[in-house]
């Protein structure tokens, strides 16, 4: 249907202190869908067309209102200035030792849009620039997604994305000369580069039609190709394709010795299938290791014909098992590190041993095991926080990163023989967080489930119910929220605010049962947990509804959207970022179908439709309701959660909101779901969000 769009663009008399700004008004159409006999109106369906002139006009008008509102907030310029100050310190990653004897490390001098990859002849030697992704574009919107060295270190493939899109391209460098080769792969997606000989395997989709819907069209039939160096992409060999299952992902991994190949298949449930092939035997075929996508199975390491796997099959808290290449099926697995009462988060092979990292009440603890599964000792981490390890199975040392809510990320070296840690790189910062404290509290959700929450605040906080609180959560896809450091929180904390991070069901903090308790027809548990967190903070006089802001992105944007529609009186500010807002149609765009194992879809059954319809943020906005001050954020190149979710939600929210609180949408350009966004854009967005929160919490 052609929309005769009438948009009010008058910007007169925006009085921030007395009323909401004058908003654009979008034309509604008569689109109605029928779900199992229930008719559901979708009057803003036309906003799903991200290439139409009408949508572009609406976006322009909305951004004009939002920009004018944000620019009139006096604190915004000061917040941006302070953000640039606190993030301006050197950040160094974990160094990686390659088979050519060189060391490689990412480093950011503080305000660079992206970290630069450096090469060193030996650890601690003078570094030289190997690849600077800041030179890939003038505005920083071409992002480096991954680097993949060939096993002989002759080549390095690197993956980039443009403007935040999930579409990826692959380039190849000659490692010795650091020169760029002519090899160039386009329309890859969810891929790395797995080397074998003078070529690599990668995953891609067929090139989409050039009809303006490249960033919203449904992605189907993921394929694996082999690219030989020096040949055009058109000559790449199609290695694997499964048109019978168009809504699945496929990826090929080769071990370092190039003797064993692993084929991953996922997308149909919450786990994956895994296949293995012996590359030493000519004509060998893939052998299926697992055939149940309700469980995960990930290869960790190969030693000869022995395969070490990370799995949750028969172990909801995860375990490490060993399999033999000749009979790799789960019936012949041997437990190496069995399931325990804490979640096994990762396992790294270093110096013939295994470093096992666990989550205990959402923070990292690590132990060393031998290859037979005997526990040798604990690694004493610097405190309560999160750590990540990196090393090689044939070297006697490794490195790990450590961070907490009040400690910026530092890099430590760990001697596998002595069991001693030492600081390798510690950031020098201009800010002082010695007057801040981070605590963990537990509270009961609606059904009595015990939920953990971290709170970072000033040590001298008065519990008078008047403290501004930034409440953040996610609650989905088995993703855990351990302690982490973000300099962007500092301006809020310095202004007397508190940062609260709640570990909701649906995440991975307590294993697969915790995850499943927040999926499909248990999804309301996630919202109940978040609402209970807000109620606990209020009841214990940390804050009040007038001083509480809720924030979340992606699945966390869904969380914020559901909670603000279910309990609008409980919060003063809501910031749903790149959220999944239309739970009836999410699976119809790009790779939205991949979220069905967590959400279910409106096509599954009448019961599932009614459940989704009952909490879908878009469909539970009610006319005449006073909603919190809301800033919806999205971006024009978000092809993970397409911007139509946020467009339709914002238009409906503005129509329904009966109170004086501003309900605005911020639509970024040349940006996507968040990954790969240049620092300059990140800081601008954070300044806008914090300014909106400061203004509407009276900070």
C-alpha positions in Angstrom: 0.0 0.0 0.0 1.3 3.5 -0.9 1.4 5.6 2.2 0.5 9.3 2.0 2.8 10.2 4.9 1.9 13.3 6.9 4.7 14.2 9.2 4.6 17.2 11.6 8.1 18.7 11.6 7.4 21.8 13.6 10.0 22.3 16.2 8.6 25.3 18.0 8.6 25.7 21.7 10.3 22.6 22.9 10.1 23.2 26.6 12.2 20.5 28.2 11.1 21.3 31.7 7.4 21.5 31.2 6.3 19.2 28.4 7.4 16.6 25.9 8.7 17.7 22.5 6.4 18.0 19.5 6.5 14.7 17.8 6.1 13.6 14.1 2.9 11.8 13.4 3.0 8.9 11.1 0.1 7.7 8.9 -1.5 4.4 9.8 -2.7 1.8 7.4 -5.2 -1.0 7.7 -2.8 -4.0 7.7 -4.2 -6.9 9.8 -2.8 -10.4 10.3 -4.8 -13.4 11.4 -3.2 -15.8 13.9 -5.3 -18.9 14.7 -8.5 -16.8 14.4 -7.1 -13.8 16.3 -6.9 -10.6 14.2 -3.8 -8.5 15.0 -3.5 -5.0 13.5 -0.1 -3.8 12.3 -0.8 -0.2 11.2 2.9 0.7 10.9 3.8 -2.3 8.8 5.0 0.1 6.1 8.0 1.1 8.4 9.4 -2.4 7.7 10.4 -1.2 4.3 13.8 0.2 5.1 14.4 1.3 1.5 11.2 3.4 1.0 11.1 7.1 0.7 8.3 7.2 3.3 10.4 5.4 5.8 13.4 7.7 5.1 11.2 10.7 5.6 9.9 9.4 8.9 13.4 8.6 10.1 14.6 12.1 9.2 11.7 13.7 11.0 12.2 11.6 14.2 15.9 12.3 14.3 15.3 16.0 13.9 13.1 16.0 17.0 15.4 13.8 19.0 18.6 15.8 18.1 16.9 19.1 19.0 15.8 17.6 22.4 19.2 16.2 23.2 21.1 19.3 22.2 19.1 21.4 24.6 20.2 19.3 27.6 23.0 21.4 29.3 24.8 18.3 30.7 25.2 16.6 27.3 28.4 18.5 26.2 30.0 18.0 29.7 29.1 14.3 29.6 30.7 13.8 26.2 33.8 15.7 27.3 34.1 13.5 30.4 33.6 10.3 28.5 36.4 11.2 26.2 38.6 11.9 29.2 37.9 8.6 31.0 38.2 6.3 28.0 41.5 7.9 26.9 44.0 5.4 28.3 46.0 2.7 26.6 44.3 -0.7 26.3 46.3 -3.7 25.4 45.1 -7.2 24.6 46.5 -10.6 25.3 49.6 -11.3 23.2 49.6 -14.3 20.9 52.7 -16.3 19.9 52.7 -17.7 16.4 54.6 -20.5 14.7 56.8 -18.0 12.9 58.3 -17.0 16.2 56.6 -13.6 16.2 54.3 -12.2 18.8 51.1 -10.3 17.9 49.0 -8.0 20.1 46.2 -5.5 19.7 46.7 -2.1 21.3 44.6 1.1 21.4 46.3 4.4 22.4 43.0 5.5 24.0 40.8 7.3 21.6 41.5 5.3 18.4 38.3 4.1 16.8 39.7 0.6 16.6 42.6 -1.3 18.1 45.7 -1.7 16.0 47.4 -5.1 15.5 51.1 -5.0 16.2 53.9 -7.5 15.5 56.9 -8.1 17.8 60.1 -10.2 17.2 60.0 -11.3 20.8 57.8 -10.5 23.8 58.5 -7.0 25.0 60.4 -6.0 21.9 59.7 -2.8 20.0 56.2 -3.3 18.3 55.6 -2.4 14.7 52.2 -1.9 13.1 51.0 -5.0 11.3 47.4 -4.0 10.5 45.7 -0.7 11.3 42.0 -1.1 10.8 41.6 2.7 11.3 43.0 3.1 7.9 40.4 0.9 6.2 37.9 3.9 6.1 38.0 7.6 6.8 35.2 7.6 9.3 36.0 4.3 11.2 32.9 2.5 10.0 34.8 -0.4 8.4 35.4 -2.7 11.3 37.9 -5.5 11.7 36.0 -8.6 12.9 38.7 -11.2 13.1 42.3 -12.2 12.0 43.2 -15.8 10.9 46.9 -16.8 10.3 47.6 -19.8 8.1 49.2 -22.6 10.0 52.6 -22.0 8.3 52.2 -18.2 9.0 52.7 -17.4 5.4 49.3 -15.6 5.1 46.8 -13.9 7.3 43.2 -13.6 6.3 41.2 -10.8 8.0 37.4 -10.3 8.1 35.8 -6.9 8.0 32.3 -5.5 8.1 31.0 -2.2 6.8 28.7 0.2 8.7 28.0 -2.3 11.4 26.4 -4.8 9.1 26.6 -8.6 9.7 27.6 -9.0 6.1 31.3 -9.7 6.0 34.3 -9.5 3.6 37.6 -11.3 3.7 41.0 -10.0 2.6 44.4 -11.7 2.7 47.8 -10.4 3.6 51.3 -11.7 3.0 52.7 -12.0 6.5 56.4 -11.4 5.7 55.9 -8.4 3.5 52.7 -7.2 5.2 51.3 -6.5 1.7 47.7 -7.0 0.7 47.0 -9.7 -1.9 44.3 -9.5 -4.6 42.1 -12.1 -2.9 38.8 -10.7 -1.8 35.6 -12.5 -0.6 32.2 -10.7 -0.4 28.8 -11.7 1.0 30.2 -13.9 3.7 28.4 -14.0 7.0 29.0 -15.5 10.4 32.4 -16.8 9.3 36.1 -17.0 10.1 38.8 -18.4 7.8 39.9 -22.0 8.5 43.2 -22.7 6.7 44.3 -25.8 4.9 47.3 -25.6 2.7 47.3 -22.5 0.5 43.7 -21.7 1.0 40.9 -21.5 3.6 37.3 -22.4 4.2 34.6 -19.8 4.8 30.8 -19.6 5.2 28.6 -17.4 3.1 25.2 -16.8 1.6 24.3 -16.2 -2.0 24.6 -12.5 -2.9 21.2 -10.9 -2.2 19.2 -9.1 -4.8 20.2 -5.5 -5.2 16.8 -4.2 -4.5 17.4 -2.1 -1.4 16.6 -4.9 1.1 20.1 -6.3 1.5 20.0 -5.6 5.2 16.5 -6.9 6.0 15.9 -9.8 3.7 15.7 -13.3 5.1 19.0 -15.2 5.0 18.7 -18.8 3.8 21.0 -21.7 2.8 24.3 -21.1 4.5 27.2 -22.5 2.4 30.8 -23.5 3.0 33.4 -22.7 0.3 37.1 -23.3 -0.1 39.2 -20.4 -1.5 42.6 -21.0 -2.9 45.0 -18.1 -2.7 45.5 -16.3 -6.0 42.2 -17.2 -7.5 39.0 -15.2 -7.9 36.0 -15.8 -5.7 34.0 -17.0 -8.7 36.3 -20.1 -8.8 35.9 -21.0 -5.1 34.9 -24.6 -4.5 31.5 -25.2 -2.9 32.5 -27.6 -0.1 29.1 -28.0 1.6 25.5 -27.0 1.3 22.3 -28.3 2.6 19.3 -26.8 0.8 17.0 -29.2 2.6 17.7 -27.3 5.8 17.8 -23.6 4.7 17.5 -22.2 8.2 20.7 -23.6 9.6 24.3 -22.4 10.0 27.4 -24.3 8.9 31.0 -23.8 9.7 34.2 -25.8 9.1 37.2 -25.8 11.4 40.6 -27.4 10.8 43.0 -28.3 13.7 46.4 -26.7 13.7 48.1 -29.8 12.4 45.6 -29.9 9.4 44.9 -33.5 10.2 41.3 -33.3 11.4 38.3 -31.3 10.2 35.1 -30.5 12.2 31.8 -29.5 10.6 29.4 -27.6 12.8 25.6 -27.5 12.2 23.4 -25.3 14.3 20.3 -23.0 14.2 17.6 -25.6 14.7 17.7 -25.7 18.5 19.7 -24.4 21.4 22.7 -26.7 20.7 24.6 -28.0 17.6 25.5 -31.1 15.7 29.1 -31.9 15.2 30.9 -34.0 12.5 34.5 -35.1 12.2 36.7 -36.1 9.3 40.2 -37.6 9.2 42.1 -35.5 6.6 45.0 -38.0 6.6 42.9 -40.7 4.9 42.2 -40.0 1.3 38.5 -40.3 0.5 37.5 -40.3 4.2 34.0 -39.1 5.0 32.6 -37.0 7.8 31.5 -39.1 10.8 28.7 -37.7 13.0 29.7 -37.2 16.6 26.4 -35.8 17.9 22.8 -35.8 16.5 20.9 -33.9 19.1 20.8 -30.1 18.7 19.3 -29.7 22.2 22.9 -30.0 23.4 26.2 -28.3 22.6 29.4 -30.0 21.6 32.5 -28.0 20.8 36.0 -29.4 20.0 38.6 -27.9 22.3 41.8 -29.6 21.2 43.2 -32.6 19.3 46.2 -34.6 20.5 47.0 -37.4 18.0 43.8 -39.3 17.5 42.2 -38.0 20.7 39.6 -35.3 20.6 38.8 -33.2 23.6 35.2 -31.8 23.6 33.3 -29.2 25.6 29.7 -30.3 26.1 26.5 -30.0 28.1 25.2 -33.4 27.0 24.2 -35.1 30.3 25.8 -32.2 32.2 23.7 -29.1 32.5 26.7 -27.3 34.2 29.0 -28.5 31.3 32.0 -30.9 31.2 35.1 -31.8 29.2 35.2 -35.3 27.6 37.6 -37.2 25.4 36.7 -39.1 22.3 38.8 -41.2 19.9 38.8 -40.3 16.2 38.0 -43.9 15.2 34.8 -44.0 17.3 33.9 -40.5 18.3 30.2 -41.0 19.2 29.0 -39.9 22.6 28.6 -43.6 23.8 32.4 -43.9 23.7 33.2 -40.6 25.4 35.3 -40.5 28.6 34.7 -37.8 31.2 37.9 -35.8 31.8 36.5 -32.9 33.8 33.1 -34.0 35.0 30.2 -31.8 35.8 30.4 -29.9 39.1 28.1 -27.6 41.1 29.5 -24.5 39.3 29.2 -23.7 35.6 32.2 -24.7 33.5 32.6 -21.7 31.3 35.7 -22.6 29.2 38.7 -24.9 29.0 42.1 -24.0 27.6 45.0 -26.4 26.8 48.4 -25.1 27.9 51.7 -27.0 28.4 50.0 -30.4 28.4 47.4 -29.3 31.0 43.9 -27.9 31.1 42.9 -24.5 32.6 39.2 -24.8 33.5 37.3 -21.5 34.1 34.1 -21.7 36.2 31.4 -19.2 37.0 30.5 -19.2 40.7 27.7 -16.8 41.4 28.5 -15.1 38.1 32.3 -14.4 38.7 35.3 -16.4 37.4 37.2 -19.0 39.3 39.9 -21.1 37.6 41.7 -24.4 38.3 44.4 -26.4 36.5 43.9 -30.1 35.6 46.2 -32.7 34.0 45.0 -34.4 30.8 43.6 -37.3 32.9 41.3 -34.9 34.7 43.2 -34.7 38.0 42.8 -31.3 39.7 46.3 -29.8 40.3 45.5 -26.5 41.9 43.6 -23.2 41.7 44.8 -20.1 39.9 44.5 -17.2 42.4 42.8 -14.4 40.5 43.2 -10.8 41.6 39.6 -10.6 43.0 35.9 -10.9 42.2 35.7 -10.3 38.5 35.9 -12.0 35.1 39.0 -13.6 33.5 39.8 -15.1 30.1 42.8 -17.3 29.3 44.9 -17.8 26.2 47.9 -20.0 25.6 49.2 -22.9 23.5 49.3 -26.6 24.3 53.0 -26.8 23.8 54.2 -23.7 25.7 54.9 -23.5 29.5 53.1 -20.2 30.0 49.9 -18.4 29.2 48.2 -15.1 29.6 44.9 -14.0 31.1 42.9 -10.9 31.2 41.1 -9.8 34.4 38.6 -7.0 35.0 35.9 -6.1 37.6 33.4 -3.3 37.9 36.0 -1.0 39.5 39.2 -2.4 37.9 40.0 -1.8 34.2 41.2 -4.8 32.2 44.7 -5.9 33.0 46.8 -8.6 31.4 48.6 -11.2 33.6 51.1 -13.9 32.6 50.8 -17.2 34.3 53.7 -19.7 34.7 52.3 -23.2 34.4 55.2 -24.8 36.3 55.4 -22.5 39.3 51.7 -21.5 39.4 52.6 -17.8 39.8 50.9 -14.9 38.1 52.5 -11.6 37.3 51.3 -8.4 35.8 52.2 -8.1 32.1 50.3 -4.9 31.3 48.3 -2.7 33.6 46.5 0.4 32.3 47.5 3.8 33.5 44.3 5.9 34.0 43.5 9.4 34.9 40.5 8.5 37.0 40.3 7.4 40.6 37.8 4.7 41.6 39.0 4.2 45.1 35.9 5.7 46.5 33.7 3.2 44.6 32.6 -0.2 45.8 31.0 -3.2 44.1 28.8 -5.6 46.0 26.7 -8.6 45.2 23.2 -9.0 46.6 20.6 -11.7 46.2 16.8 -11.3 46.1 13.7 -13.4 45.5 11.9 -13.2 42.2 8.1 -13.5 41.9 8.2 -17.3 42.1 10.7 -17.4 45.0 13.8 -18.0 42.8 17.0 -16.6 44.2 18.5 -14.0 41.8 22.0 -12.4 42.1 22.7 -8.7 41.3 25.9 -6.7 41.3 25.7 -3.0 42.5 28.5 -0.5 42.0 28.3 2.7 44.0 30.1 5.2 46.1 31.3 3.9 49.5 29.5 6.7 51.3 26.1 6.2 49.6 23.1 7.1 51.8 20.2 4.7 51.5 17.5 7.3 51.4 15.6 6.2 48.3 16.8 9.2 46.2 19.8 7.7 44.5 19.8 7.5 40.6 20.1 3.9 39.5 21.0 2.5 36.1 19.6 -1.0 36.1 20.9 -3.3 33.3 20.0 -6.8 32.3 19.9 -9.3 29.4 18.4 -12.6 30.3 18.7 -14.8 27.2 20.5 -17.2 24.8 22.6 -18.7 27.6 24.7 -15.5 27.8 26.2 -14.7 31.2 26.8 -11.2 32.6 29.9 -11.5 34.9 31.6 -8.4 36.4 33.1 -6.2 33.7 34.7 -2.8 33.4 33.4 0.1 31.3 34.8 3.6 31.6 31.6 4.9 30.1 29.8 4.3 33.5 32.2 6.7 35.3 30.3 9.9 34.6 27.1 8.4 36.0 28.9 7.1 39.1 30.7 10.4 39.7 27.3 12.2 39.6 26.1 10.0 42.5 24.5 7.3 40.4 24.6 3.5 41.0 25.1 0.8 38.4 23.1 -2.3 39.0 23.6 -5.4 36.8 21.2 -8.3 37.4 21.8 -11.9 36.4 18.4 -13.0 35.1 17.1 -16.4 34.1 17.6 -17.1 30.5 21.3 -16.5 30.9 24.1 -19.0 31.5 25.1 -18.1 35.1 23.8 -21.3 36.6 23.8 -23.7 33.7 21.4 -25.0 31.1 18.5 -25.3 33.6 18.9 -21.6 34.3 18.9 -20.8 30.6 15.8 -22.9 29.8 13.9 -21.3 32.7 13.9 -18.1 30.7 13.0 -19.4 27.2 9.8 -19.9 25.2 6.8 -20.2 27.6 9.1 -19.5 30.5 10.2 -16.1 29.1 8.0 -14.2 31.6 10.4 -15.4 34.3 13.0 -13.1 32.8 10.7 -10.1 33.1 9.6 -11.1 36.6 13.3 -11.3 37.7 14.0 -7.8 36.3 10.9 -6.3 37.8 11.8 -7.9 41.2 15.2 -6.4 41.0 13.7 -2.9 40.6 11.3 -3.6 43.4 14.2 -4.8 45.7 16.2 -1.7 45.0 13.2 0.5 45.8 12.2 -1.5 48.9 15.8 -1.3 50.3 16.0 2.4 49.7 18.7 2.3 47.1 16.4 4.3 44.8 12.8 5.2 44.0 10.6 4.9 40.8 11.4 8.6 40.1 15.2 7.8 40.1 15.3 4.5 38.3 16.4 4.0 34.7 16.3 0.6 33.0 18.6 -0.2 30.1 19.2 -3.2 27.8 20.2 -4.0 24.2 19.0 -6.6 21.7 17.4 -9.3 23.7 17.9 -6.8 26.6 16.0 -4.3 24.5 13.1 -6.8 24.5 13.5 -7.0 28.2 13.2 -3.3 28.7 10.3 -3.1 26.2 8.4 -5.8 28.0 9.0 -4.4 31.5 8.1 -0.9 30.6 4.8 -2.1 29.1 4.0 -4.4 32.1 5.0 -2.0 34.9 5.3 1.5 33.4 4.9 3.2 36.8 8.0 1.5 38.2 10.6 3.4 36.2 11.4 7.0 35.3 13.5 6.2 32.3 13.6 3.3 29.8 16.3 2.8 27.2 15.5 -0.1 24.9 18.5 -0.4 22.5 18.3 -2.3 19.2 15.5 -4.4 20.8 13.4 -7.3 19.5 10.0 -5.5 19.8 7.7 -7.4 17.4 7.6 -10.9 18.8 5.0 -12.0 16.2 7.2 -11.3 13.1 10.8 -11.3 14.3 11.6 -14.6 12.5 10.7 -13.1 9.1 13.9 -10.9 8.9 17.5 -11.7 8.2 18.5 -14.4 10.7 15.7 -13.8 13.2 14.6 -17.4 12.7 17.7 -18.4 14.6 16.2 -17.1 17.8 13.2 -19.4 17.7 14.8 -22.0 20.0 14.8 -19.3 22.8 11.6 -17.5 21.9 9.3 -19.9 19.9 7.4 -18.3 17.0 3.9 -17.1 16.4 3.6 -19.9 13.7 4.4 -22.8 16.1 1.0 -23.2 17.7 -1.9 -21.2 19.0 -0.6 -21.6 22.5 2.8 -20.2 21.5 1.2 -17.3 19.6 -0.9 -16.3 22.6 2.1 -16.4 24.9 4.2 -14.2 22.6 1.3 -11.9 22.0 0.9 -11.6 25.7 4.3 -10.0 26.3 5.4 -8.7 22.8 6.4 -5.0 23.6 4.9 -3.7 20.4 1.6 -5.3 21.0 1.2 -4.4 24.7 1.5 -0.6 24.4 -1.9 0.7 25.6 -3.5 4.0 24.5 -3.9 6.5 27.4 -1.0 5.1 29.5 1.7 7.2 31.1 5.0 5.6 30.0 8.5 6.4 31.4 10.7 8.8 29.5 11.9 6.6 26.7 14.8 6.8 24.3 14.6 4.0 21.7 17.9 3.5 19.9 18.6 1.6 16.6 20.7 2.0 13.4 20.1 2.0 9.7 22.5 -1.0 9.0 21.3 -3.2 11.8 20.7 -6.5 10.0 20.7 -8.6 13.2 17.6 -7.0 14.8 16.3 -5.0 11.9 15.4 -1.3 12.7 11.7 -2.0 11.9 11.3 -3.4 15.4 12.3 -0.1 16.9 10.5 2.0 14.2 7.2 0.4 14.8 7.6 0.4 18.6 8.5 4.1 18.7 5.6 5.1 16.5 3.1 3.1 18.6 4.6 4.4 21.8 4.3 8.0 20.7 0.7 7.4 19.7 -0.2 5.7 23.1 1.8 7.7 25.6 -0.6 9.9 27.6 1.8 11.6 29.9 4.3 14.5 29.6 7.4 12.2 29.4 9.4 12.4 26.2 9.3 9.2 24.1 11.9 9.6 21.4 13.9 7.4 19.0 17.6 7.8 18.0 18.4 6.3 14.6 22.1 6.1 13.9 23.5 6.1 10.4 26.3 3.9 9.0 26.0 1.8 12.1 24.5 -1.6 12.9 23.7 -3.8 15.9 26.7 -2.5 17.8 29.6 -4.7 16.9 32.4 -2.9 15.1 31.0 0.6 15.8 33.9 3.1 15.9 34.7 4.7 19.3 33.7 8.2 18.1 30.1 6.9 17.3 30.0 4.9 20.6 30.8 8.0 22.7 28.3 10.2 20.9 25.6 7.6 21.5 26.6 7.1 25.1 26.6 10.9 25.7 23.1 11.1 24.3 21.8 8.2 26.4 23.4 9.6 29.6 22.2 13.1 28.9 18.6 11.7 28.5 18.9 9.8 31.7 20.5 12.8 33.6 17.7 15.0 32.4 14.8 12.7 33.2 16.2 11.6 36.6 16.8 15.1 37.7 20.6 14.6 38.0 
